[in-house]
Amino acid sequence: MVTAPAAPAALPPTGLPGLDPAWSRLVAVPGTGADAGRTRTWHVLDTGGELERLGAARAGTILAVHGNPTWSYLWRSLLAASVAAAAAGEPAWRVIAVDQLEMGYSERTGMHRPLAQRVADLSGLTDALQLEGPVVTLGHDWGGVVSLGWAVDHPRPLAGVTLLNTAIHHPEGVPIPAPLRLAGARGVLAASTVATTAFLDTTLTLASPPLPAEVKDAFRAPYGSADRRGGIGGFVADIPVDASHESRAELDRIAAGVAALEVPALMLWGPKDPIFSDRYLDDLVDRLPHADVHRFEGANHLIAEERPYAEAILQWLSGSAVSMRRPAVDYSTNGMAEDFVPLWSGLDARATDDDVAVIDMSTKRGPARRVTWRQLHDRVLDLAAGLAELGVQRGDRVSLLVKPGPTLTAVIYACLRIGAVVVVADAGLGVKGLTRAVRGAWPDAIIGERLGLTAARALGWPGMRISAERLPYAAKAALDVSHSLGQVAALGAAIRSSGAAPPPEPGPDDDAAILFTSGSTGPAKGVVYRHGQLSALRDVLARHLEITPETGLVTGFAPFALLGPALGTRSATPDMDVSAPRTLTATAVAAAVRESEAGIVFLSPAAVLNVVATADALGPDERAALARVHTFLSTGAPIGEALLTSAAEVMPNATPHTPYGMTECLLVTDVTLEGIRAAASAPDAGVCVGEPIGDNRVLVSALDAEGRATGAPSAEPGVLGEIVIAAGHLKDHYDRLWLTDRMAARETEALVDADAPRWHRTGDLGHLDAEGRVWIEGRTQHVIVAADGPIAPVGPEQDAESVDGVRRAGVVGVGPHGLRQAVAVVETIPPVARPGLAEPELAAAVRERSRVPLAAVLAVPQLPTDIRHNSKIDRSRLSAWAERVLAGEKPSAP
């Protein structure tokens, strides 16, 4: 128990940055609980008076509760933003931000205040304020727990709950976070929290970027002496570290009550928080599955100081209570619910077929591994039953760290059958990217090969761990592995033989998969697909490419490697390192085609480049095998005519395609080599990616003079802007990125109709031509805003690449926004020895061909590209490098 001498409440000093003294008031409150019969004085920040002065009709009240060791100053930007919104005629939300008793500038009572008392205290305050609904609670840190306690106890006025990093449950057997263990240790508690400012100072470092000195001083202002810091120590002492703690029962009561709340909810999270990590976010999402969630990548504990949380909350509140809740997707609008055929139906249809279903050419221990339809079907059912027996349930997330091949295929279909959500983040993200992806998704289980499980153990990834192969006992113990897949399958086989009923299968509106983007334009995002959308993707692919059971696929592009069983046709994975597409050779493709007798080949652009480069190694038999291919697709990023022509020479009887798509919608448009040649005479800049496939729709949101896509999406030809798409197989949403979802769908509400219930802003830059073809000209974040207006990079890049001696080019901007100058950075043939200014003759030739003025032409041995595709130029990185070089810095690799 930690207490401090009593002291009266007071108003904060004037001059604290961002804090308007007019918001401060003192409120006398009759005591409750152990305080009954006394009157306590609270300091609160309240915008009610300012709203009255503006004559604004209140939409409701936000009741904001700080945590430990902050005070109501934490919420100053929300108070300011809400007043500004009301002054602008937007919905007027009154904000009441409290200083809890013993904290901030509220009264120091000298009393011990466990959690139940603090919840009662807050209720007493709102009673004294005669607070009426609608009320939306807001809490951070332990203020989140107190605010949720109030929410559970006040269902009538409650309209919603909003939370910043907090927790209401801690799993048994897991120690509380290290900083709290240290601060709460016997002999340390009083010294670190009360006698000194150590706990306060440490907390104020938990912000990225660091807090300005004057803001830190403002947070310290109420806690200038040990007499003023008793509440800080009291809060730490009140953390329920085990079941015997006096506040544990109240915490459990609140946690159970939260799970019963049906009001809209919003959670804004800083994943770098060393105290309230993603573990606690995952628990809250389990209790409030309808909540909108946004993880601000890179943000820490003091997220209210690091990210635009106030704007996010007001944006979330801008609609009605109904519109605050994200509506479930209505698949009946496009017939999906009625016609839904599960992804595994093709596998079921061939359950007794002993023909080959999957061929793995990547095995290093001998000949290709061949798995029949019967074997695959039985393995899927065994794994599904085994996983269910181990406790994997519908909605549980299973992270898969297994290379494409028969094992990964069986595990994915097993998870899908029982309604588990597969989380797929490929090794191309690198260790840092994988860690960010896996921890962000917070899986309930990880199934991986030894290398992935080693990373999971070393980096603290969550989830029960299952090994793809059987491990020696020592390795199993060291990696904290509970079972191998063989053991899971054996368990499932025994359950199936007993006649036990399998778990019910999921429906079209259940989440099915989280696929991570490449991270080429920022941190990789988790893209959530529901079962109906995955089935729609299968159907679009089957119709567009006329795939039959006899077609056969060679899949050198991981996302399509798993669709063979769904399409009811055999598939082969060629010998390659899937995390490095450039490792695929022409002979490896030929071997896979020969083994599978495939008629269709899927490759990524980087893989195509190396296949073409290694074609001279092909022998007569290998060329004969490739001559049997009738369809070839380069998927992942559009490629130009020259490379597609070279690929066509390797597969001379195949129709080459280069579809346009993305992780959010894997197939949007398609164009053949013939189509590219037909478009070559068009005056359009960019890469022609053809017309929309099937019922897909594509519009363009025009750029304004500042380079922003603000125009109403339309099909008007020749307009440069952001590509906006709709498709039945378009992703459902981004995982725990509510603000990103809002941005991706902004200003598309008027486009929603029965044919296209959901639209997505792709971030791709381009235009439509008069024939309805789509032309890609870069990414919206790579627009060069010059004095004469916005410039798209791809057209000038194509100009540079038409110069002899230029293999590839990136065109980027340097200089201030609105006055940026275009700079070409080229890879040459042969490569230059070191980066720097291009040779004068080459620079002159590039400038002569360019459709835009170039401030400089630089040459590098190799342009920086994304990890997954090895083809998308990192223009942001290249721009920063060009700025440094042209400023006189010694050139280094970009």
LUMVO-99782 format. One record per residue (C-alpha): x, y, z; residue in one letter. Coordinates in steps of 0.001 Angstrom, whole numbers, padded with zeros to 6 digits, always signed. Layout:
XYZa...
This chain:
+000000+000000+000000m+001400+003374-001022v-000159+006655+000115t+000939+010261+000541a-000141+013195+002707p-003441+014875+001894a-003386+018043-000213a-006130+020094-001848p-006931+020172-005545a-005654+023062-007632a-005709+024469-011120l-002683+023796-013359p-000201+026632-013896p-000690+028712-017016t+001677+028437-019942g+001754+024657-020287l+002164+023992-024038p-001102+023130-025770g-003255+023502-022648l-005929+026208-022666d-006542+027399-019079p-010204+027985-019978a-010718+024211-020067w-009733+023702-016420s-012263+023515-013628r-012541+022072-010128l-015514+019862-009265v-016680+018983-005745a-017841+015361-005683v-019582+013446-002871p-017384+010472-001989g-018420+006923-002787t-017397+003508-001509g-014727+003882+001163a-015010+007650+000659d-018697+007838+001521a-019570+010827+003684g-016672+012935+002416r-016441+015429-000425t-013526+015164-002844r-012377+017800-005299t-011414+016812-008813w-009574+018755-011463h-011024+018178-014932v-010535+019611-018400l-013931+020313-019942d-014830+021812-023331t-018496+022190-022400g-018191+025927-021781g-016428+026506-025082e-019147+024613-026972l-021782+026764-025278e-019898+029891-026327r-019879+028611-029916l-023583+027774-029747g-022798+024238-030912a-025336+021500-030294a-023618+018603-028552r-023413+015279-030332a-022340+013629-027069g-019542+013499-024517t-016134+011857-024586i-015142+010829-021062l-011319+010590-021114a-009348+008860-018354v-005556+009016-018147h-003307+006280-016819g-000185+006178-014669n+001834+008412-014308p+000227+010932-016680t-002696+013294-016100w-005454+014968-018129s-002791+016924-020040y-002471+013725-022116l-005765+014544-023861w-005079+018211-024755r-004946+017582-028530s-008364+015910-028430l-009861+018870-026559l-008372+021284-029089a-009425+019197-032093a-012982+018767-030820s-013403+022513-030276v-011960+023237-033734a-014343+020713-035294a-017325+022294-033556a-016228+025767-034700a-016094+024442-038267a-019691+023211-038055g-018801+019540-037604e-020392+017352-034904p-019631+018891-031509a-018341+016389-028978w-017829+017680-025463r-014623+016315-023943v-014289+015793-020202i-010756+014716-019311a-010338+013885-015639v-007433+013896-013238d-008016+010807-011128q-007854+011374-007377l-004256+011338-006083e-003109+012247-009631m-002573+015375-011682g-004116+018420-009992y-006958+016579-008266s-007101+016249-004502e-004522+014148-002643r-006753+012342-000162t-004104+010199+001548g-006365+007166+000999m-005509+003817-000579h-007503+003522-003813r-007712+000043-005335p-009342-000495-008718l-012914-000923-007448a-012644+002362-005571q-011326+004166-008650r-014248+002914-010753v-016626+004083-008028a-014795+007428-007858d-015355+008019-011568l-019030+007159-011258s-019328+009656-008429g-017785+012349-010606l-020124+011726-013546t-023078+011743-011150d-021944+015105-009793a-021602+016416-013354l-025069+015010-014146q-023538+013492-017239l-026088+012233-019732e-025687+010150-022857g-024529+009540-025378p-021149+008993-023708v-018090+007499-025372v-015365+006451-022955t-011673+006896-023706l-008846+005423-021673g-005111+004802-021785h-002916+002594-019619d-004714+001944-016311w-007142+004661-017253g-008376+002191-019869g-009348-000266-017154v-011087+002424-015089v-012936+003787-018126s-014090+000300-019076l-015294-000264-015527g-017426+002863-015878w-018658+001657-019290a-019718-001735-017920v-021575-000052-015050d-023370+002552-017227h-024959+000716-020163p-027774+003247-020611r-025747+006370-021503p-022887+004395-023076l-022604+004886-026856a-019108+003537-027481g-015679+002797-026055v-012303+003972-027307t-008977+002708-026025l-005296+003452-026347l-002708+000919-025145n-004206-000755-022076t-005125-004191-020688a-007916-005815-018722i-006571-009362-018486h-003225-011051-018015h-002821-014751-018859p-002050-017170-016056e+001528-018328-015857g+002919-015382-017839v+004881-012786-015832p+003735-009191-016006i+005906-006932-018190p+009455-006471-016890a+009234-002686-016276p+006217-003209-014019l+007845-006153-012226r+010863-004018-011486l+008867-000973-010387a+006627-003056-008154g+009362-005120-006518a+009588-004992-002746r+012136-002403-001734g+011972-000761-005149v+008348+000363-005386l+008466+003417-003135a+011930+004458-004254a+011187+004249-007990s+007680+005719-007958t+007403+008084-005001v+010749+008993-003505a+012252+009660-006915t+010924+010489-010370t+012406+007311-011897a+009086+005728-012914f+007743+009001-014276l+010944+009750-016185d+011060+006262-017689t+007465+006521-018860t+008173+009849-020556l+010833+008137-022695t+008252+005742-024146l+007423+007849-027181a+008624+007723-030791s+009743+010372-031651p+010904+011582-028212p+008797+014172-026393l+009968+017801-026500p+011521+018982-023241a+008691+021428-022546e+006078+018666-022914v+007997+016424-020525k+008102+019315-018054d+004323+019718-018381a+003757+016052-017571f+006065+016386-014551r+004395+019570-013309a+001837+017964-010891p+004430+015551-009506y+007194+017898-008346g+007700+016389-004880s+007396+012999-003210a+004259+014238-001423d+002659+014671-004833r+003679+011240-006206r+001896+008875-003842g-000745+008105-006448g+001927+006947-008892i+003173+004375-006421g-000372+003447-005484g-001251+002663-009067f+001774+000387-009505v+001027-001385-006224a-002548-001954-007420d-001520-004053-010437i-003129-007499-009898p-000011-009615-010282v-001788-012820-009210d-005172-014210-008221a-004742-013232-004578s-004406-009508-005268h-007204-007356-003837e-008015-005822-007245s-008066-009091-009174r-011766-009723-008611a-012680-006250-009878e-010431-006655-012911l-012065-010004-013705d-015522-008438-013309r-014651-005675-015761i-013083-008106-018241a-016218-010249-018243a-018434-007191-018597g-016446-005872-021541v-017006-009139-023409a-020739-008486-023153a-020588-004928-024530l-022218-004483-027922e-021546-000793-028425v-019133+000374-031153p-015477+000240-030134a-012229+001710-031403l-008718+000675-030368m-005651+002702-031358l-002401+000952-030544w+001347+001507-030345g+002982-001886-031081p+006370-000875-029632k+004891-000484-026146d+007057-002590-023788p+004219-002750-021254i+000892-003059-023068f+002010-005137-026033s-000006-006726-028829d-000792-009581-026433r-003240-007282-024649y-004659-005909-027871l-005398-009459-029003d-007229-010161-025750d-009340-007025-026158l-010153-007931-029766v-011291-011375-028592d-013659-009658-026148r-014807-006977-028594l-014577-008731-031990p-016634-006017-033679h-014140-003307-032713a-012331-001136-035223d-008589-001439-034621v-005618+000503-035899h-002017-000314-035044r+000278+002650-035646f+003445+000877-036747e+006441+002220-034840g+004382+003920-032125a+005185+003324-028456n+003335+003550-025140h+002511+007270-025246l+000597+006932-028476i-001457+010075-027765a+001815+012019-028033e+003068+010177-031119e+000243+009755-033604r-002880+011720-034707p-005195+009844-032357y-007527+012841-031885a-008265+013097-035603e-008820+009341-035737a-011321+009393-032866i-013278+012330-034284l-013300+010706-037701q-014622+007512-036136w-017321+009493-034320l-018288+011482-037389s-021015+009029-038397g-024040+007739-036525s-023778+005011-033912a-024779+002512-036590v-022125+003652-039059s-019421+003526-036393m-019574-000251-036476r-017936-001798-039551r-020774-003573-041374p-020443-007184-042293a-019949-007779-046004v-023186-008808-047680d-022111-011441-050145y-025683-011947-051320s-025363-008763-053392t-023307-010634-055978n-024753-014082-055475g-021790-015275-053450m-023770-016549-050469a-026131-018602-052623e-023462-019969-054944d-020661-020328-052413f-018514-023367-053100v-015762-023843-050492p-012166-023657-051608l-011620-027326-050748w-014503-028622-052889s-012137-029445-055768g-010095-031559-053377l-013191-033326-052083d-014314-034070-055632a-011126-036054-056233r-010914-037665-052777a-010554-041194-054192t-008413-040223-057182d-004917-041723-057296d-003645-039320-059946d-000982-036834-058934v-002236-033606-057331a+000933-031823-056155v+004557-032118-057240i+007398-030571-055258d+010576-030089-057297m+012398-028168-054573s+013372-031212-052508t+017124-031545-052144k+017117-035160-051043r+016236-036939-054237g+013585-037023-056960p+010507-034832-057061a+007944-035484-054362r+004576-036504-055805r+001343-036500-053789v-001920-037964-055084t-005357-036451-054672w-006336-039255-052295r-003212-038739-050162q-003665-034986-050065l-007351-035243-049195h-006720-037705-046362d-003816-035650-045028r-005964-032519-044985v-008730-034246-043032l-006249-035796-040580d-004541-032466-039937l-007893-030689-039600a-009103-033175-036986a-005775-033079-035164g-005596-029311-035019l-009165-029129-033756a-008298-031652-031030e-005365-029460-029971l-007775-026573-029479g-007480-024681-032763v-010959-023243-033303q-012847-021201-035844r-011396-017716-035936g-008058-018736-034379d-005054-017450-036296r-002407-019893-037502v+000848-018432-038801s+002489-020591-041461l+006270-020506-041798l+006528-023339-044317v+007881-023190-047869k+005397-023738-050737p+004925-027416-051457g+002695-030340-050455p+003135-029748-046709t+002080-026101-046844l-000802-026971-049172t-002152-029638-046796a-001827-027392-043743v-003607-024476-045412i-006575-026545-046532y-006772-028207-043099a-006913-024836-041380c-009498-023498-043813l-011774-026521-043291r-012041-025922-039544i-012410-022150-039889g-008924-021234-038637a-007456-018126-040259v-004169-018795-042034v-001540-016062-041679v+000905-016043-044585v+003933-013751-044473a+006703-014999-046724d+010408-015077-045917a+010996-012337-048484g+009976-009823-045800l+013191-010539-043926g+013484-011245-040204v+012459-007732-039154k+009491-007647-041514g+008395-011155-040556l+008579-010290-036871t+006476-007189-037399r+003935-009164-039435a+003636-012148-037095v+003464-010079-033918r+000955-007739-035553g-001353-010625-036467a-000760-012198-033007w-001407-015831-034008p-002776-018486-031712d-000476-021076-033287a+002649-021161-035446i+003375-024043-037792i+006873-023824-039150g+010079-025383-040308e+013081-025343-038007r+014450-021996-039190l+011102-020250-038751g+010547-021804-035325l+014026-020740-034245t+013173-017160-035188a+009823-017464-033397a+011545-018594-030210r+014370-016069-030359a+012166-013104-031223l+009281-013925-028900g+006597-014546-031511w+003323-015632-029922p+001377-018851-030318g+001500-022607-029725m+004330-024005-031862r+004045-027002-034188i+006997-028207-036248s+006662-029180-039893a+009135-032041-039369e+009782-034309-036423r+012483-032754-034242l+014927-034374-031811p+013795-034040-028222y+016408-031402-027371a+015487-029216-030348a+011795-029640-029624k+012291-028478-026043a+014589-025615-027017a+012095-024298-029566l+009106-024833-027237d+007421-027069-029828v+004375-028965-028614s+003827-031306-031587h+005061-032130-035047s+002687-032159-038014l+003121-035924-038161g+001872-036200-034589q-001015-033841-035345v-002007-035945-038348a-001758-039195-036350a-003945-037681-033647l-006459-036589-036265g-006472-039986-037978a-007305-041665-034664a-010129-039209-034062i-011523-039748-037565r-011382-043522-037188s-013393-043217-033986s-016247-041716-035987g-016183-038365-034195a-017949-035597-036073a-015626-032991-037614p-015961-029329-036635p-018586-027414-038650p-017190-025867-041811e-016982-022078-042131p-019229-020034-044391g-018496-017351-046993p-018465-014477-044496d-015943-016092-042108d-012364-014822-042181d-010134-017254-044053a-006668-015803-044541a-004374-012891-043783i-001890-012379-046607l+000863-009827-046118f+001824-007313-048755t+005424-007143-049943s+006308-004118-047835g+007716-002416-050929s+005829+000822-050165t+005989+000800-046355g+005518-001758-043573p+003842-004908-044864a+000071-004857-044312k-002063-007860-043428g-004809-008271-046034v-007851-010153-044752v-009756-012408-047121y-012991-014122-046248r-013895-017557-047581h-016281-016100-050116g-013559-013892-051571q-011040-016734-051886l-013637-018837-053664s-014419-015919-055966a-010703-015636-056818l-010612-019321-057701r-013638-018948-059949d-012321-015856-061742v-008993-017567-062396l-010657-020748-063660a-012939-018854-066037r-010345-016445-067332h-007694-019088-068066l-010130-021900-068882e-008517-024217-066330i-009684-027830-066335t-008592-030893-064322p-006133-031710-067112e-004573-028263-067417t-001779-028511-064869g+000055-025553-063322l+003686-024683-062650v+003661-022064-059928t+006843-020089-059438g+004837-017325-057734f+003879-018299-054182a+000323-016852-053965p-000826-019063-056843f+001062-022160-055672a-001842-023014-053359l-004695-022753-055827l-004078-025992-057728g-006190-028162-055399p-008906-025505-055332a-008964-025525-059130l-009012-029318-059208g-005847-029516-061297t-002334-030738-060531r+000324-028206-059627s+004111-028260-059466a+006480-026036-057510t+009796-025656-059387p+013218-025918-057783d+013899-022403-056469m+014317-020320-053328d+010835-018824-052984v+012229-015927-050954s+014535-015001-053862a+012636-015247-057195p+015827-014565-059132r+017012-018079-058248t+014540-019692-060668l+016200-020929-063859t+014859-021941-067250a+015940-025550-066690t+014042-025652-063376a+010876-024430-065087v+011323-026997-067867a+011791-029777-065316a+008602-028792-063501a+006635-028600-066746v+007914-032011-067812r+007079-033620-064457e+003579-032145-064298s+002736-031940-068017e+001525-028452-067163a-000114-026183-069682g+000102-022999-067588i+003155-021386-065972v+002927-018645-063292f+006116-016641-062596l+007052-013382-060907s+008800-010632-062929p+012185-011249-061278a+011839-014961-061950a+010998-014253-065607v+014133-012140-065905l+016370-014975-064715n+014532-017623-066710v+015231-015606-069854v+018833-015003-068781a+019438-018760-068301t+017588-019990-071388a+020851-020795-073197d+021331-023739-070818a+018188-025489-072102l+018674-028778-073910g+016454-030220-076676p+014253-032202-074263d+013790-029200-072019e+012874-026963-074953r+010391-029581-076108a+008777-029592-072645a+008453-025807-072625l+006943-025911-076095a+003932-027739-074575r+003020-024735-072413v-000005-022917-073860h-000348-020074-071298t+002321-018126-069463f+001651-015430-066839l+004016-012972-065186s+002231-012032-061972t+003187-009656-059194g+004093-006575-061238a+003564-005595-064909p+006470-006250-067286i+007247-004665-070621g+007091-005947-074170e+010799-006739-074490a+010918-009076-071495l+007578-010663-072364l+008832-011270-075906t+011964-012929-074561s+009837-015154-072323a+007686-016056-075325a+010812-017275-077105e+011470-019646-074178v+007860-020943-074328m+007185-020510-078055p+003632-021901-078147n+002379-020086-075058a+000228-016969-075006t+002132-014614-072687p+000021-012649-070169h+001026-009986-067676t-001968-009506-065357p-002216-006508-063090y-003107-007128-059483g-001933-006799-055908m-002171-008652-052615t-005504-006896-052032e-006923-008192-055332c-004692-010685-057084l-006336-010336-060512l-007678-006980-061694v-006819-006669-065398t-004963-008757-067938d-003085-008104-071169v-001325-010442-073574t+001846-009815-075540l-000320-009214-078575e-002318-006669-076579g+000846-004878-075488i+002042-004689-079086r-001325-003330-080176a-001047-000622-077511a+002539+000262-078447a+001413+002747-081083s-000811+004575-078580a+000471+007935-077305p-000182+006899-073687d+002593+006908-071093a+003023+004018-068704g+002608+000257-068858v-000566-001012-070495c-002033-003751-068297v-005119-004376-070390g-008807-004357-069577e-010582-005488-066386p-011129-009232-066082i-014722-010505-065961g-016942-008307-063793d-014034-006335-062304n-014321-002561-062528r-011616+000124-062701v-011982+003895-062263l-009510+006751-061776v-009465+009468-059082s-007758+012493-060672a-004714+014196-059150l-004966+017835-058136d-002193+020424-058513a-000635+019192-055246e-000374+015643-056550g-003181+014319-054359r-005867+011986-055675a-008901+014115-054787t-011022+013765-057917g-014284+011834-057918a-013491+008359-059336p-014559+008173-062987s-013978+006301-066241a-013016+009428-068174e-010076+008552-070472p-006728+010302-070310g-007038+011473-066687v-003955+010893-064526l-004837+009746-061036g-005151+006932-058536e-006506+003591-059751i-009718+002605-057923v-010972-000967-058282i-013924-003217-057446a-014120-007019-057717a-015901-009935-056111g-012559-011290-054943h-011318-007946-053561l-009984-008266-049990k-012344-007618-047096d-010142-005284-045047h-006682-004681-043679y-005956-006440-040417d-005982-004025-037477r-005455-001021-039753l-008790+000762-039545w-007454+004127-040691l-005740+002516-043675t-009044+000884-044585d-010759+004246-044422r-008148+005792-046679m-008370+002929-049149a-012137+003384-049459a-012377+007168-049119r-014772+009018-051397e-016069+005785-052943t-019338+005567-051021e-021312+006957-053964a-019931+004163-056167l-021336+001345-054057v-024077-000494-055897d-025376-003982-056427a-022638-004799-058950d-019720-003562-056864a-020409-003492-053119p-016804-002628-052196r-014200-000350-053756w-010493-000007-053060h-008004+002768-053741r-004905+000930-054883t-002261+003612-054418g-001265+002937-058029d-000980+005833-060415l-002305+005647-063950g-005092+006371-066410h-007678+004771-068668l-007578+005129-072423d-010492+005511-074842a-010680+001725-075303e-011015+001082-071558g-007465-000184-071158r-005623+000557-067911v-002164+002162-067963w+000022+002093-064822i+002368+005049-064310e+003788+004475-060827g+002641+004897-057231r+000802+007904-055834t+003510+008488-053207q+006075+008732-056023h+004386+011583-057873v+006856+014368-058616i+005089+017665-057909v+006952+020175-060087a+006222+023834-060747a+004203+022858-063819d+002152+020234-061988g+002411+016531-061071p+004664+014168-063031i+004193+010405-063037a+007509+008515-063044p+006903+005531-065341v+006630+007425-068635g+009998+009167-068185p+011468+005869-067006e+010338+004207-070214q+011952+007029-072164d+015260+006423-070406a+015028+002668-070892e+014681+003167-074646s+018265+004483-074745v+020966+002023-075783d+023028+000985-072800g+020233+001509-070235v+018924-001684-068655r+016491-000128-066203r+015690+003354-064886a+014068+005075-061942g+012877+008662-062204v+012508+010490-058885v+012091+014021-057589g+014550+016197-055679v+013982+019577-054102g+011057+021174-052237p+007476+020032-052768h+005839+021988-055576g+009227+022831-057089l+010699+019365-057402r+013036+018519-060250q+013048+015157-062025a+016231+013072-061856v+016868+009848-063790a+018844+007074-062094v+019821+004296-064482v+021285+000805-064442e+023602+000418-067418t+024736-002423-069670i+027411-003288-068674p+026940-002080-065082p+028937+000917-063930v+031705+000187-061435a+030487+002728-058900r+027471+005020-058447p+027587+008660-059449g+026885+010980-062368l+026310+009181-065656a+028825+009557-068472e+028133+012752-070445p+027194+010913-073644e+024716+008660-071844l+023271+011575-069883a+022766+013556-073093a+021009+010616-074769a+018685+010098-071793v+017824+013796-071658r+017114+013858-075383e+014614+011006-075108r+012918+012248-071936s+009467+013770-072127r+010222+015843-069007v+013226+018041-068172p+015845+016180-066117l+017935+018007-063533a+020509+015186-063554a+021182+011681-064812v+022855+009346-062326l+024102+005791-062875a+024240+002943-060347v+025356-000690-060522p+021908-001790-059328q+018671-000004-058489l+017127-000737-055069p+014053-002977-055328t+011558-004648-053013d+012503-007962-051414i+009582-010121-052531r+009482-009403-056260h+013029-008065-056774n+011457-005827-059413s+009595-002884-057873k+011993+000057-057710i+012135+001683-054282d+011681+005236-055558r+011404+006766-052075s+014792+005392-051117r+016201+006361-054511l+014923+009930-054171s+016585+010385-050775a+019830+008985-052188w+019731+011308-055220a+019144+014302-052911e+022266+013419-050932r+024442+012830-053984v+023380+016065-055680l+024011+017923-052413a+027645+016873-052629g+027707+013740-050479e+030139+011044-051627k+028117+008585-053736p+027437+005163-052234s+025045+002395-053199a+021441+003625-053005p
